[in-house]
Amino acid sequence: MLSTTAIEVDAGVALPVAFGGLRKILRACEDAAPEAVRPLAQQRPAEWNRLFPGTIQGAPDLTDLALTPSERRLHRESEQMFWVLNLAARAIVETLRVTGRPLVIHGAGECDLVSLRAVMRAAEWGRLEQLEGRILLTGWNVRRPHYAAFFEERRRAFLDSLCERMRTERPGGVGPASGRELEPAVDLEGRYLAAVVDDEAPLEHRIAAAVLAIRSCFFTTNYEGAMLAAERGLALVDAAGRGLSPARVAEGWDALDTGFSTPAIEIDKSSLGDAEELRILFERSVGVVHVFTGQHDEALEAFGRGLERQAPPERLAHLRMFRALTRTKRLAQMPDARAELEAGLALLAGRESPLRYLHEAWIRNVYALTYFLEKNLSQAQVQEKHAMRCVGDLHDASATHLKINLISNASYLQETARNYPESIAIWRRFEKISANWGANFAKHHRYRLAALQMANGEREAAVASYTEAFTCAGELGDPLHQQVIAADLGLHLLDSQPATAAQWFSRAAEQARVIGDPLRVAQSLAGQALAEGGKDWTEALRCAQASTTTPAETDPLVKALTSGDAEALRKAMPRPRSKLNRPFDAVNLY
């Protein structure tokens, strides 16, 4: 019996800090159902500490368990954010189940998008668990006092999409901004964004805070927060005019920074500089946000504005690389992409320094990608070898990151050419680099090795490698990739070993329920029925109909399950791949 007494919470926030609204929602859930929420926090301490920093002592760091996005490769997908948002969604669903009460979330128009993505995930999970219709959002038409003008149009489009996926009423028009006051910061991102909008703080310190906020927002996939920081950063640089002091910006950085750096997004103290260099950094960040949120023409314009600035050639070449990546990965404009890369190489010509060679290597890597997408594998290989020569004697984090990428690309080139023995040999080079990669790397490594072995006709070895990858995922508490691995192995064995395939599909269905993904449950149940020769598709169909994440995958599956056509069902099943990375569509809105 559904209680009429709702759990009500105001999820509005004054600043678009990632998890700002979600923290309020989870606290309300914990108050309503502590017996449901607190055990989940203990089960997933790394994710809980990301939401509520420092609340669980001795928790592992999330970076040890899951992958980040990559700005250098324009990969917005974040395994880390998937796990954080999925934990939050599960806490919401368990609260609905235990209490029997609906959840009413007020202030939706002022809630950060990262938090709303967790609510969207909870709504889908709830449909899988037959708890649909128990989440209500209100207050769509009020805006928070601090927002990015550049982002408002996209935000409205994303809210429409979110409501469609939640199967709830879409928000109406936009009303006035509220007078909501800033909440105390509970993490670095909140601290940085608060400093950006603090009119009492020194101007140069606010500029430094804007750069740090962009870096933090990248890792939380908080694009409205990143856009606010970049927008305000540009305005602050303009306000400073000729009086801007790079030294005071550096002082502000030192006062706020924690020493964090990573090649996933190369923003550190060396990214600062004079006014022109800061403008380039902010325009680059605007461009990256546009790419990640699907505004590719606007991204090219932002990168182009950066190119109009007077700055060191390496920085301008870096922007050329971003323009080329956008044309390559998003717009399929290979000749135009190569023109951008040639312009970047021309900027670096005649310069002899480690930084110059590093930038050239990244450019050559993108150059190879343009040829690869045109199926010109020989020219792609030429560029990859050139890139490796550029970084062969470099050993900083960015160069090492690229070297790993280049080895992977070399293996993939050979796989595409169907030269599987050579692809396997290259891939096994990782085993010689280090014997201490850890379970997370082993999970990815063994999965790809298994796929290559299967393609090369080494079936027994492939099954062993898949099984090892499945075990590694289990050691990490990673049901998402356990599902992928089990389902892929089931597909490989479906015709030759149907009984064994059925067992793997059963494991895949079990793991899909753990992560609350109705589409993956449906696919796994359908595979199991195919392997067992069954004809009852009832539960698989119900689960498929609960999914709103990827209609292009779901619709053919629903049609096949409805008709009971086994051959159509086989065609609707996902194909096994050779790389474990997947877009995290269940929590991605952009």
C-alpha positions in Angstrom: 0.0 0.0 0.0 1.5 3.3 -1.1 1.6 5.9 1.7 0.1 9.3 0.9 2.7 11.0 3.2 5.5 11.9 0.8 9.2 12.4 1.5 9.7 16.0 0.5 13.0 17.8 -0.1 14.2 21.1 -1.6 17.0 20.1 -4.0 17.6 23.6 -5.2 21.2 25.1 -4.9 22.5 28.6 -5.5 25.6 27.4 -7.4 25.7 24.5 -10.0 28.0 22.4 -7.8 27.9 18.7 -8.7 25.9 16.7 -6.2 24.6 19.8 -4.5 21.0 18.8 -4.8 21.7 15.1 -4.6 23.2 15.5 -1.1 20.0 17.0 0.1 18.0 14.2 -1.5 20.1 11.5 0.0 20.0 13.1 3.5 16.2 13.1 3.2 16.3 9.5 2.2 18.6 8.6 5.0 16.3 10.3 7.5 13.3 8.4 6.1 14.9 5.0 5.8 18.3 4.8 7.6 18.1 1.0 7.5 18.1 1.1 3.7 20.6 3.9 3.0 23.3 3.4 5.7 24.2 -0.1 4.7 24.6 1.0 1.0 27.1 3.7 2.1 29.1 1.0 3.9 28.9 -1.3 0.8 30.2 1.4 -1.5 32.4 3.6 0.7 34.5 5.1 -2.2 31.4 6.4 -3.9 29.8 7.6 -0.7 32.9 9.5 0.2 32.7 11.3 -3.1 29.3 12.5 -2.2 30.0 13.2 1.4 33.8 13.7 1.7 35.5 12.2 4.7 32.4 10.5 6.2 33.8 7.0 6.0 37.3 6.5 7.2 39.7 4.2 5.4 37.6 4.0 2.2 39.5 3.2 -1.0 40.0 6.1 -3.5 37.5 6.0 -6.3 40.3 6.7 -8.8 41.8 3.2 -8.0 38.5 1.5 -8.9 37.2 3.3 -11.9 38.3 5.4 -14.9 37.9 9.1 -15.5 37.0 11.0 -18.6 39.8 12.1 -21.0 40.0 15.7 -22.3 42.8 14.8 -24.7 40.6 12.2 -26.4 37.3 14.1 -26.0 35.9 11.2 -23.9 33.3 12.6 -21.6 32.2 9.2 -20.3 33.2 8.7 -16.7 33.1 5.3 -15.0 33.6 7.1 -11.7 30.5 9.2 -12.1 28.5 6.1 -13.2 29.3 4.4 -9.9 28.6 7.6 -7.8 25.2 8.3 -9.5 24.2 4.6 -9.5 24.8 4.4 -5.8 22.7 7.4 -5.3 20.0 6.0 -7.5 20.0 2.8 -5.6 19.6 4.6 -2.3 16.6 6.5 -3.7 15.0 3.2 -5.0 15.6 1.4 -1.7 14.1 4.3 0.2 11.0 4.1 -2.0 10.8 0.4 -1.5 11.3 0.3 2.3 9.0 3.3 3.1 6.3 2.8 0.5 6.3 6.6 0.3 6.7 8.8 -2.8 9.6 11.2 -3.1 8.7 14.8 -4.0 11.7 16.9 -5.1 11.2 20.6 -5.0 13.4 23.2 -6.6 14.1 21.1 -9.7 14.8 24.2 -11.8 17.6 25.2 -9.4 19.1 21.7 -9.0 22.4 20.9 -10.6 22.2 18.6 -13.6 24.6 16.0 -12.2 22.2 15.4 -9.3 19.2 15.3 -11.6 20.9 12.6 -13.7 21.0 10.4 -10.5 17.2 11.0 -10.1 16.7 10.0 -13.8 18.6 6.8 -13.1 16.5 6.1 -10.0 13.3 6.5 -12.0 14.5 3.9 -14.6 15.7 1.6 -11.8 12.3 2.0 -10.1 10.5 0.9 -13.2 12.6 -2.3 -13.2 11.6 -2.9 -9.6 7.9 -2.1 -10.3 8.1 1.2 -8.3 7.4 3.5 -11.2 5.7 6.9 -10.8 6.9 7.5 -7.2 9.3 10.3 -7.9 7.8 13.8 -8.5 9.8 16.9 -9.4 8.4 20.4 -8.9 9.6 24.0 -9.3 11.0 23.7 -12.8 10.6 27.3 -13.9 12.8 29.0 -11.2 16.5 29.6 -12.0 19.2 29.7 -9.4 20.9 33.1 -8.8 24.3 31.9 -10.3 24.1 30.3 -13.7 26.0 30.3 -17.0 24.4 32.4 -19.7 26.2 30.3 -22.3 24.6 27.1 -21.0 21.0 28.1 -20.4 19.6 27.0 -23.7 21.3 23.6 -23.4 20.1 23.2 -19.8 16.5 23.6 -20.9 17.0 21.0 -23.7 18.6 18.6 -21.2 15.7 19.1 -18.7 13.3 18.2 -21.5 15.3 15.1 -22.3 15.5 14.1 -18.6 11.7 14.3 -18.2 11.2 12.3 -21.3 13.5 9.5 -19.9 11.7 9.7 -16.6 8.3 9.5 -18.3 7.1 12.6 -16.5 5.7 15.9 -17.5 8.1 18.3 -19.2 9.0 21.6 -17.6 7.4 24.7 -18.8 8.9 28.2 -19.4 11.7 29.8 -17.4 10.9 32.2 -14.6 13.0 34.6 -12.6 16.2 33.8 -10.7 15.7 33.1 -7.1 17.3 34.9 -4.2 18.7 31.6 -2.8 21.8 32.1 -0.7 25.0 30.1 -1.1 25.3 26.9 0.9 28.5 26.1 2.8 31.0 24.3 0.5 31.5 20.7 1.4 34.0 19.8 -1.3 36.7 21.5 -3.4 34.4 22.1 -6.3 32.0 24.0 -4.1 34.9 26.0 -2.6 36.2 26.9 -6.0 32.9 28.0 -7.5 32.0 30.0 -4.4 35.3 31.9 -4.8 34.6 32.6 -8.5 31.4 34.4 -7.6 32.7 36.1 -4.5 32.8 39.8 -5.4 34.8 40.6 -2.2 37.7 38.3 -3.1 40.8 39.5 -5.0 40.2 39.5 -8.7 43.2 37.4 -9.6 42.3 34.8 -6.9 38.9 34.5 -8.5 40.5 33.8 -11.9 42.7 31.1 -10.3 39.5 29.7 -8.7 37.8 29.6 -12.1 40.6 27.5 -13.6 40.5 25.1 -10.6 36.7 24.9 -10.8 36.9 23.9 -14.5 39.3 21.1 -13.6 37.1 19.8 -10.8 33.9 20.1 -12.9 35.6 18.0 -15.6 35.9 15.0 -13.3 32.3 15.3 -12.0 31.0 15.8 -15.6 29.5 19.0 -14.4 29.4 21.0 -17.6 27.1 23.8 -16.4 29.6 24.4 -13.5 32.5 24.4 -15.9 30.8 26.8 -18.3 29.9 29.2 -15.4 33.6 29.1 -14.3 34.9 29.7 -17.9 32.3 32.5 -18.5 33.2 34.3 -15.3 36.9 33.7 -15.9 36.8 35.5 -19.2 34.8 38.3 -17.7 37.3 38.7 -14.9 40.3 38.7 -17.3 38.6 41.5 -19.3 37.8 43.4 -16.1 41.4 43.3 -15.0 42.6 44.7 -18.3 46.3 45.7 -18.4 46.4 45.7 -14.7 46.1 41.9 -14.4 49.0 40.4 -12.5 50.0 36.8 -13.5 52.0 36.6 -10.2 48.8 37.3 -8.2 46.9 34.7 -10.2 49.7 32.2 -9.3 49.4 33.2 -5.7 45.7 32.6 -5.8 46.3 29.2 -7.3 48.8 28.3 -4.5 46.3 29.3 -1.9 43.5 27.0 -3.4 45.3 24.1 -5.1 45.8 20.7 -3.5 48.6 19.6 -5.8 46.4 17.4 -7.9 47.4 16.8 -11.5 46.5 14.2 -14.1 47.0 13.7 -17.9 43.2 13.2 -18.2 43.0 17.0 -18.1 46.2 18.9 -18.2 45.4 21.8 -16.0 48.0 22.7 -13.4 49.9 25.8 -12.4 51.8 25.8 -15.7 48.5 26.3 -17.5 48.3 29.8 -16.1 50.1 32.8 -17.6 49.4 36.2 -18.9 45.9 37.5 -20.0 46.2 36.1 -23.5 47.1 32.6 -22.2 44.3 32.7 -19.6 41.8 33.6 -22.3 43.0 30.7 -24.4 42.6 28.4 -21.4 39.0 29.6 -20.8 38.0 29.5 -24.5 39.4 26.0 -24.7 37.3 25.0 -21.7 34.2 26.6 -23.3 34.9 24.6 -26.5 35.3 21.3 -24.6 32.0 21.8 -22.8 30.3 22.5 -26.2 31.8 19.3 -27.6 30.7 17.2 -24.6 27.2 18.6 -24.8 26.7 18.3 -28.6 27.3 21.8 -29.8 30.1 21.2 -32.3 29.9 24.4 -34.3 30.0 26.4 -31.1 33.0 24.4 -30.0 34.9 25.2 -33.2 34.1 28.8 -32.7 35.4 28.8 -29.1 38.6 27.1 -30.1 38.9 29.6 -33.0 38.6 32.5 -30.6 41.5 31.1 -28.7 43.6 30.9 -31.8 43.2 34.7 -32.3 45.2 35.3 -29.1 48.9 35.9 -28.9 50.4 33.0 -27.1 53.3 30.4 -27.2 53.0 28.1 -30.3 52.5 25.0 -28.2 49.3 26.4 -26.7 48.0 27.4 -30.2 48.9 23.9 -31.5 47.0 22.4 -28.7 43.9 24.3 -29.8 44.4 23.1 -33.4 44.4 19.5 -32.0 41.1 20.1 -30.3 39.6 21.5 -33.5 40.9 18.5 -35.3 39.5 16.1 -32.7 36.1 17.7 -33.0 36.1 17.5 -36.8 37.3 13.9 -36.6 35.3 12.4 -33.8 32.1 14.4 -34.0 31.7 15.8 -37.5 33.6 13.2 -39.7 35.4 15.9 -41.6 38.7 14.1 -42.1 40.4 16.5 -44.7 39.5 19.5 -42.6 40.8 17.8 -39.5 44.1 17.1 -41.3 44.3 20.8 -42.3 44.0 21.7 -38.6 46.7 19.2 -37.7 49.1 20.5 -40.4 48.5 24.0 -39.1 49.4 22.8 -35.6 52.5 21.1 -36.8 53.6 24.3 -38.7 53.3 26.2 -35.4 55.7 23.7 -33.8 58.2 23.6 -36.7 61.8 24.5 -35.8 61.3 24.3 -32.0 63.3 21.7 -30.1 62.0 21.0 -26.6 60.3 18.1 -24.7 57.1 20.1 -24.7 57.2 20.6 -28.5 57.7 16.9 -29.0 54.9 16.0 -26.7 52.5 18.2 -28.5 53.6 16.9 -31.9 53.1 13.3 -30.6 49.5 14.1 -29.6 48.8 15.7 -33.0 50.3 12.8 -34.8 48.1 10.5 -32.8 45.0 12.4 -33.9 46.4 12.4 -37.5 46.5 8.6 -37.3 42.9 8.6 -36.2 41.8 10.5 -39.3 43.4 7.9 -41.6 42.0 5.0 -39.5 38.5 6.3 -39.9 39.0 6.4 -43.6 40.3 2.8 -43.5 43.7 3.9 -44.7 45.5 1.7 -42.2 49.0 2.1 -43.7 49.0 5.8 -43.3 47.5 5.5 -39.8 50.4 3.3 -38.9 52.9 5.8 -40.2 51.5 8.5 -38.0 51.4 6.3 -34.9 55.0 5.3 -35.4 55.9 9.0 -35.8 54.1 9.8 -32.6 55.9 7.0 -30.7 59.3 8.4 -31.9 58.3 11.8 -30.5 57.7 10.6 -27.0 60.1 7.6 -26.9 62.5 9.5 -24.6 59.9 11.4 -22.6 58.7 10.0 -19.3 56.3 12.5 -17.7 52.7 11.5 -17.0 51.3 12.9 -20.2 53.9 11.1 -22.4 53.4 7.8 -20.5 49.6 8.2 -20.9 50.1 8.7 -24.7 52.5 5.7 -25.0 49.9 3.4 -23.4 47.4 4.8 -25.9 49.7 4.3 -28.8 50.3 0.6 -27.9 46.6 0.1 -27.7 46.1 1.8 -31.1 48.8 -0.3 -32.7 47.0 -3.4 -31.6 43.7 -2.1 -32.8 45.1 -1.3 -36.2 46.3 -4.9 -36.6 42.9 -6.2 -35.4 41.1 -4.0 -38.0 43.5 -5.5 -40.6 42.4 -9.0 -39.3 46.0 -9.7 -38.4 45.0 -11.2 -35.1 48.3 -12.9 -34.1 50.1 -9.5 -34.4 47.4 -7.7 -32.6 47.6 -10.1 -29.7 51.4 -9.9 -29.7 51.3 -6.1 -29.4 48.6 -6.2 -26.8 50.7 -8.6 -24.7 53.4 -5.9 -24.5 51.4 -4.5 -21.5 52.2 -7.7 -19.6 56.0 -6.9 -20.0 55.7 -3.3 -19.0 54.5 -4.1 -15.5 53.6 -7.1 -13.4 51.7 -4.9 -10.9 48.9 -3.3 -13.0 46.2 -4.3 -10.5 42.7 -5.8 -11.0 41.3 -2.8 -12.8 43.9 -2.9 -15.6 43.8 -6.7 -15.7 40.0 -6.5 -16.2 40.4 -4.4 -19.3 43.5 -6.2 -20.6 42.0 -9.7 -20.3 38.7 -8.7 -21.9 40.4 -7.4 -25.0 42.8 -10.3 -25.1 39.9 -12.7 -24.9 38.1 -11.0 -27.8 41.3 -11.2 -29.9 41.8 -14.8 -29.0 38.3 -15.6 -30.0 38.7 -13.9 -33.3 41.9 -15.8 -33.9 40.2 -19.2 -33.3 41.7 -19.8 -29.8 38.4 -20.6 -28.2 39.7 -22.3 -25.0 42.2 -19.5 -24.3 39.5 -16.9 -25.0 37.1 -18.5 -22.5 39.9 -18.6 -19.9 40.7 -14.9 -20.5 37.0 -13.8 -20.3 36.7 -15.8 -17.1 39.7 -14.0 -15.7 38.3 -10.6 -16.7 35.0 -11.5 -15.0 36.8 -12.5 -11.8 38.8 -9.3 -11.8 35.6 -7.3 -12.1 34.2 -9.2 -9.2 37.2 -8.4 -7.1 36.6 -4.7 -7.8 32.9 -5.0 -6.9 32.1 -4.1 -10.5 28.8 -5.7 -11.6 28.5 -3.4 -14.6 31.5 -5.0 -16.4 30.8 -8.4 -15.0 27.5 -8.1 -16.9 29.2 -7.1 -20.1 31.8 -9.8 -19.9 29.3 -12.6 -19.1 26.9 -11.5 -21.8 29.6 -11.3 -24.4 30.8 -14.8 -23.5 27.2 -16.1 -23.7 26.9 -14.7 -27.2 30.2 -16.3 -28.3 29.0 -19.7 -27.0 25.4 -19.5 -28.0 25.6 -21.8 -31.0 28.5 -24.1 -30.0 27.8 -24.6 -26.3 24.3 -23.5 -25.5 24.2 -24.9 -22.0 27.3 -23.1 -21.0 26.0 -19.9 -22.8 22.8 -20.1 -20.7 24.9 -20.1 -17.5 26.8 -17.0 -18.6 23.6 -15.2 -19.6 22.1 -16.1 -16.2 25.2 -14.5 -14.5 24.8 -11.5 -16.8 21.1 -11.1 -15.8 22.0 -11.3 -12.2 24.6 -8.6 -12.5 22.3 -6.4 -14.5 19.7 -6.5 -11.7 22.5 -5.5 -9.3 23.0 -2.2 -11.3 19.3 -1.8 -11.9 19.6 -1.6 -15.7 16.4 -2.9 -17.3 17.8 -3.1 -20.9 20.7 -5.2 -19.8 18.4 -7.4 -17.8 16.2 -7.9 -20.8 19.0 -8.6 -23.1 20.5 -11.2 -20.7 17.2 -12.9 -20.1 16.6 -13.0 -23.8 20.0 -14.6 -24.4 19.4 -17.1 -21.7 16.0 -18.1 -23.2 17.6 -18.4 -26.7 20.3 -20.7 -25.2 17.8 -22.9 -23.4 15.4 -23.0 -26.3 12.7 -21.3 -24.2 9.7 -19.4 -25.5 8.6 -17.4 -22.5 9.7 -13.8 -23.1 7.4 -12.2 -20.6 9.9 -10.9 -18.0 12.4 -9.9 -20.7 9.7 -7.9 -22.4 8.6 -6.2 -19.2 12.2 -5.2 -18.5 12.8 -4.0 -22.0 9.7 -1.8 -21.8 11.0 -0.2 -18.6 14.1 1.1 -20.3 14.3 4.6 -21.7 18.1 5.0 -21.9 18.8 4.0 -25.5 15.7 3.6 -27.7 17.8 2.6 -30.7 18.8 -0.6 -28.9 15.6 -1.1 -27.0 12.9 -0.7 -29.7 14.2 -3.6 -31.9 14.4 -5.8 -28.8 10.9 -4.9 -27.7 9.6 -5.7 -31.2 11.4 -9.0 -31.4 10.2 -10.0 -27.9 6.7 -9.0 -28.6 6.6 -11.1 -31.8 8.4 -14.0 -30.3 10.7 -14.1 -33.3 13.9 -15.9 -32.3 15.8 -14.9 -35.4 14.8 -11.2 -34.9 15.8 -11.5 -31.3 19.3 -12.7 -32.2 19.7 -9.7 -34.5 18.5 -7.3 -31.7 21.1 -8.6 -29.3 24.3 -6.4 -28.8 27.4 -7.7 -30.6 30.5 -8.6 -28.6 33.3 -6.0 -28.8 37.0 -6.0 -28.3 37.3 -3.1 -25.8 35.6 -3.1 -22.5 35.0 0.6 -22.4 31.3 1.5 -22.8 29.5 4.8 -22.8 27.7 5.1 -19.5 24.3 5.9 -21.1 22.3 5.0 -18.1 23.6 8.2 -16.3 24.6 10.3 -19.2 22.1 13.0 -20.3 24.3 15.0 -22.7 
